[in-house]
């Protein structure tokens, strides 16, 4: 995991929102890291040693069942932070944080962030608001997985990934998508095929390209707009 002291403030929305004085107080404790796909940032029921403020890439928050099967309950990109349980006083969680698209991020020791958080100020306010946003995402995802069609859920999920990667080209396999949505690969194949036939996406092995943003949003269930609005309301940043 390559490490440097370069600043990632402007690229991570939470760090960018901090007043200069508070950000400068964090700088000595931040280090820039590059993390390859497939690395676990923290595991379920294990102590969280570091928190991460992504600059690029995508981290999935997964629930891992006893048989090893997984389902995604949240995802984090440049808009957020990986390691929210730390500020709530719990240094462990039932989830796993897994890098799904190679990440560059600003990393900080979990204990240091908790100390800075406990000082109050804007850092505390911003992270509490982000926590509410993340809880909204998790709860909306749970409702979505129960109530909406796979085609709607896939569209919603692709839009959320697009927002975090800031790209219309998404390096995603159908196997990976099926794991994140907690469904069979054959179902994802059918849903993706429907979107491709409608000219909304194109799919080649290992890459999905969004061709028609407006129609993808129209195909997605209401959950996408709910999440998008909540991000904008609470973080006053680019929603998604």
C-alpha positions as CSV (number, residue, x, y, z in Angstrom):
1,X,0.0,0.0,0.0
2,X,2.0,3.0,-1.2
3,X,1.9,6.0,1.2
4,X,2.7,9.7,0.8
5,X,1.9,13.0,2.6
6,X,0.2,14.7,-0.4
7,X,-2.9,16.6,0.4
8,X,-6.2,15.2,-0.8
9,X,-8.4,17.9,0.7
10,X,-9.9,19.3,-2.5
11,X,-10.8,15.8,-3.9
12,X,-12.6,14.4,-0.9
13,X,-15.8,16.3,-0.2
14,X,-15.8,16.0,3.6
15,X,-12.2,17.2,3.9
16,X,-12.9,20.0,1.4
17,X,-15.8,21.2,3.5
18,X,-13.7,21.8,6.6
19,X,-12.6,25.3,7.6
20,X,-8.9,25.9,6.9
21,X,-7.9,26.0,10.5
22,X,-9.5,22.6,11.3
23,X,-8.1,21.0,8.2
24,X,-4.6,22.2,9.0
25,X,-4.9,20.6,12.4
26,X,-5.6,17.2,10.7
27,X,-2.8,17.6,8.1
28,X,0.1,16.1,10.2
29,X,-2.0,13.0,10.8
30,X,-3.2,12.4,7.2
31,X,-1.3,10.3,4.7
32,X,-2.2,9.6,1.1
33,X,-2.5,5.9,0.2
34,X,-3.2,3.9,-2.9
35,X,-5.1,0.7,-2.4
36,X,-5.7,-2.0,-5.0
37,X,-9.0,-3.7,-5.8
38,X,-9.9,-6.6,-3.4
39,X,-8.2,-5.2,-0.3
40,X,-10.1,-5.2,2.9
41,X,-9.9,-1.9,4.8
42,X,-11.6,-3.3,7.9
43,X,-13.2,-6.7,8.5
44,X,-16.3,-7.6,10.4
45,X,-15.9,-7.9,14.2
46,X,-12.3,-6.8,13.9
47,X,-10.9,-3.5,15.4
48,X,-10.8,-0.6,12.9
49,X,-7.3,0.8,12.9
50,X,-7.6,3.5,10.2
51,X,-10.3,5.6,8.7
52,X,-10.1,6.6,5.0
53,X,-11.3,9.7,3.1
54,X,-11.4,8.4,-0.5
55,X,-10.2,10.7,-3.4
56,X,-10.9,8.3,-6.2
57,X,-12.3,4.8,-6.4
58,X,-15.0,2.8,-4.7
59,X,-15.4,1.0,-1.4
60,X,-18.3,-1.3,-0.7
61,X,-19.7,-1.9,2.8
62,X,-20.7,-5.5,2.9
63,X,-22.6,-7.8,5.2
64,X,-20.9,-11.2,5.1
65,X,-23.1,-14.3,6.0
66,X,-21.9,-17.4,7.7
67,X,-21.7,-19.3,4.4
68,X,-19.5,-16.5,2.9
69,X,-22.2,-14.9,0.7
70,X,-22.2,-11.1,0.7
71,X,-24.6,-8.3,0.1
72,X,-23.8,-4.6,-0.2
73,X,-25.4,-2.4,2.4
74,X,-23.6,0.8,1.5
75,X,-20.9,2.3,-0.8
76,X,-18.4,5.1,-0.3
77,X,-16.5,7.2,-2.8
78,X,-15.0,10.7,-2.9
79,X,-18.1,12.1,-1.0
80,X,-17.5,10.3,2.2
81,X,-15.4,8.4,4.8
82,X,-14.8,4.7,5.5
83,X,-14.8,4.0,9.2
84,X,-17.9,5.8,10.6
85,X,-18.3,3.4,13.6
86,X,-15.1,5.0,15.0
87,X,-16.8,8.3,15.7
88,X,-19.8,6.6,17.3
89,X,-17.6,5.0,19.9
90,X,-17.4,1.5,18.5
91,X,-14.1,0.3,17.1
92,X,-15.7,-2.8,15.5
93,X,-18.7,-3.4,13.3
94,X,-20.6,-6.2,11.7
95,X,-19.7,-5.0,8.2
96,X,-16.7,-5.4,6.0
97,X,-15.2,-2.6,3.9
98,X,-13.9,-3.9,0.6
99,X,-12.2,-2.0,-2.2
100,X,-14.1,-2.6,-5.4
101,X,-12.4,-0.1,-7.7
102,X,-8.8,0.8,-6.9
103,X,-8.8,3.7,-4.4
104,X,-6.6,6.6,-3.6
105,X,-7.5,8.1,-0.2
106,X,-6.3,10.1,2.8
107,X,-5.8,7.8,5.7
108,X,-5.7,8.6,9.4
109,X,-5.4,6.5,12.6
110,X,-8.8,5.8,14.0
111,X,-7.9,6.8,17.5
112,X,-6.6,10.2,16.2
113,X,-9.8,10.9,14.3
114,X,-11.9,10.0,17.4
115,X,-9.9,12.5,19.5
116,X,-10.4,15.3,16.9
117,X,-14.1,14.5,16.6
118,X,-14.5,14.7,20.3
119,X,-13.2,18.3,20.2
120,X,-16.4,19.3,18.5
121,X,-16.4,22.1,15.8
122,X,-17.1,21.7,12.2
123,X,-15.4,18.3,11.8
124,X,-17.9,16.8,14.3
125,X,-20.9,18.5,12.6
126,X,-19.8,17.4,9.1
127,X,-19.2,13.8,10.2
128,X,-22.5,13.5,12.1
129,X,-24.3,14.7,9.0
130,X,-22.5,12.3,6.8
131,X,-23.4,9.5,9.3
132,X,-27.1,10.4,8.8
133,X,-26.6,10.3,5.1
134,X,-25.0,6.9,5.3
135,X,-27.8,5.6,7.5
136,X,-30.3,6.9,5.0
137,X,-28.5,5.1,2.2
138,X,-28.4,1.8,4.2
139,X,-32.1,2.0,5.1
140,X,-33.2,3.0,1.6
141,X,-31.1,0.1,0.2
142,X,-32.9,-2.4,2.5
143,X,-36.3,-1.2,1.4
144,X,-35.3,-1.1,-2.2
145,X,-34.0,-4.7,-2.1
146,X,-37.3,-5.9,-0.7
147,X,-39.8,-3.9,-2.7
148,X,-38.4,-3.1,-6.2
149,X,-37.7,-5.0,-9.3
150,X,-34.1,-6.1,-10.2
151,X,-34.1,-3.8,-13.2
152,X,-35.0,-0.8,-11.0
153,X,-32.5,-1.8,-8.3
154,X,-29.7,-2.2,-10.9
155,X,-30.4,1.2,-12.4
156,X,-30.4,2.8,-9.0
157,X,-27.1,1.1,-8.1
158,X,-25.4,2.0,-11.4
159,X,-26.3,5.7,-10.9
160,X,-24.9,5.6,-7.3
161,X,-21.6,4.1,-8.6
162,X,-21.5,6.6,-11.4
163,X,-21.8,9.5,-9.0
164,X,-19.0,8.2,-6.8
165,X,-16.6,7.4,-9.7
166,X,-17.6,10.5,-11.6
167,X,-17.5,8.5,-14.8
168,X,-19.9,7.0,-17.3
169,X,-17.5,4.0,-17.7
170,X,-17.9,1.6,-14.8
171,X,-15.4,-1.3,-14.4
172,X,-18.0,-3.8,-13.2
173,X,-18.5,-7.5,-13.9
174,X,-22.0,-9.1,-13.7
175,X,-20.6,-11.5,-11.1
176,X,-19.6,-8.6,-8.9
177,X,-22.9,-6.8,-9.4
178,X,-24.9,-9.9,-8.5
179,X,-22.9,-10.1,-5.2
180,X,-23.5,-6.5,-4.4
181,X,-27.3,-6.7,-5.1
182,X,-27.6,-10.1,-3.3
183,X,-29.1,-11.8,-6.3
184,X,-28.2,-14.4,-8.9
185,X,-26.0,-13.6,-11.8
186,X,-28.6,-14.8,-14.3
187,X,-31.0,-12.2,-13.0
188,X,-28.4,-9.4,-13.5
189,X,-27.7,-10.7,-17.0
190,X,-31.4,-10.4,-17.9
191,X,-31.8,-6.9,-16.3
192,X,-28.6,-5.6,-17.9
193,X,-29.7,-7.0,-21.2
194,X,-33.0,-5.1,-21.0
195,X,-31.2,-1.9,-20.3
196,X,-28.7,-2.5,-23.2
197,X,-31.5,-3.3,-25.6
198,X,-33.2,0.0,-24.7
199,X,-29.9,1.8,-25.5
200,X,-29.5,3.0,-21.9
201,X,-26.2,1.1,-21.2
202,X,-23.7,-0.9,-23.2
203,X,-22.0,-3.9,-21.6
204,X,-18.7,-5.5,-22.6
205,X,-17.0,-8.0,-20.4
206,X,-15.8,-6.2,-17.3
207,X,-17.2,-2.8,-18.2
208,X,-20.6,-1.1,-18.3
209,X,-20.9,2.3,-20.1
210,X,-23.9,4.5,-19.3
211,X,-25.2,5.9,-22.6
212,X,-28.4,7.6,-21.6
213,X,-28.4,9.2,-18.1
214,X,-31.9,10.6,-18.4
215,X,-33.4,7.2,-19.3
216,X,-31.4,5.4,-16.6
217,X,-32.8,7.8,-14.0
218,X,-36.3,7.2,-15.3
219,X,-35.8,3.5,-15.1
220,X,-34.4,3.6,-11.6
221,X,-36.8,3.3,-8.6
222,X,-37.7,6.3,-6.4
223,X,-34.8,5.3,-4.1
224,X,-32.2,7.0,-6.2
225,X,-33.9,10.4,-6.0
226,X,-34.5,10.0,-2.2
227,X,-30.8,9.3,-1.6
228,X,-29.7,12.0,-4.0
229,X,-31.9,14.6,-2.3
230,X,-30.7,13.6,1.2
231,X,-27.0,13.9,0.2
232,X,-27.7,17.4,-1.1
233,X,-29.8,18.4,1.9
234,X,-27.4,17.3,4.6
235,X,-24.0,17.8,3.0
236,X,-24.7,20.8,0.7
237,X,-22.4,19.1,-1.8
238,X,-22.8,17.4,-5.2
239,X,-25.6,14.9,-4.5
240,X,-25.5,11.2,-5.1
